[in-house]
Amino acid sequence: MTTLKLNGAAHPFNPGTTVADLVTAVTGRTLLATGQAADGGRLGVAVARNADIVPRSQWAHSRIEENDDVEIVTAVQGG
């Protein structure tokens, strides 16, 4: 099994894993191919892979590679 850095910590992943797969694992929500939440609600998530923003429309097509550094940021309401 290969590893990636997810939000600063090493995590194993399977070959073929996409950014969308990681977002689903972190948020617990199913995604459509467009990157939108399947339940129709707001997702409030942004993703950077190796310091580059990954557009939501590309999440399902962006495959994770060994040693990638992925940051998944969730918007939190409040002050």
Secondary structure as the mmCIF struct_conf table of DSSP 4:
data_model
#
loop_
_struct_conf.conf_type_id
_struct_conf.id
_struct_conf.beg_label_comp_id
_struct_conf.beg_label_asym_id
_struct_conf.beg_label_seq_id
_struct_conf.end_label_comp_id
_struct_conf.end_label_asym_id
_struct_conf.end_label_seq_id
STRN STRN1 THR A 2 LEU A 6
TURN_TY1_P TURN_TY1_P1 ASN A 7 GLY A 8
STRN STRN2 ALA A 9 PHE A 13
TURN_TY1_P TURN_TY1_P2 PRO A 15 GLY A 16
STRN STRN3 THR A 18 THR A 18
HELX_RH_AL_P HELX_RH_AL_P1 VAL A 19 THR A 27
STRN STRN4 LEU A 31 LEU A 31
TURN_TY1_P TURN_TY1_P3 ALA A 33 THR A 34
BEND BEND1 GLY A 35 GLN A 36
STRN STRN5 ALA A 37 ALA A 37
TURN_TY1_P TURN_TY1_P4 ALA A 38 ASP A 39
BEND BEND2 GLY A 40 GLY A 41
STRN STRN6 VAL A 45 ARG A 49
TURN_TY1_P TURN_TY1_P5 ASN A 50 ALA A 51
STRN STRN7 ASP A 52 ILE A 53
HELX_RH_3T_P HELX_RH_3T_P1 ARG A 56 HIS A 61
STRN STRN8 ARG A 63 ARG A 63
TURN_TY1_P TURN_TY1_P6 GLU A 66 ASN A 67
STRN STRN9 ASP A 69 THR A 74
#
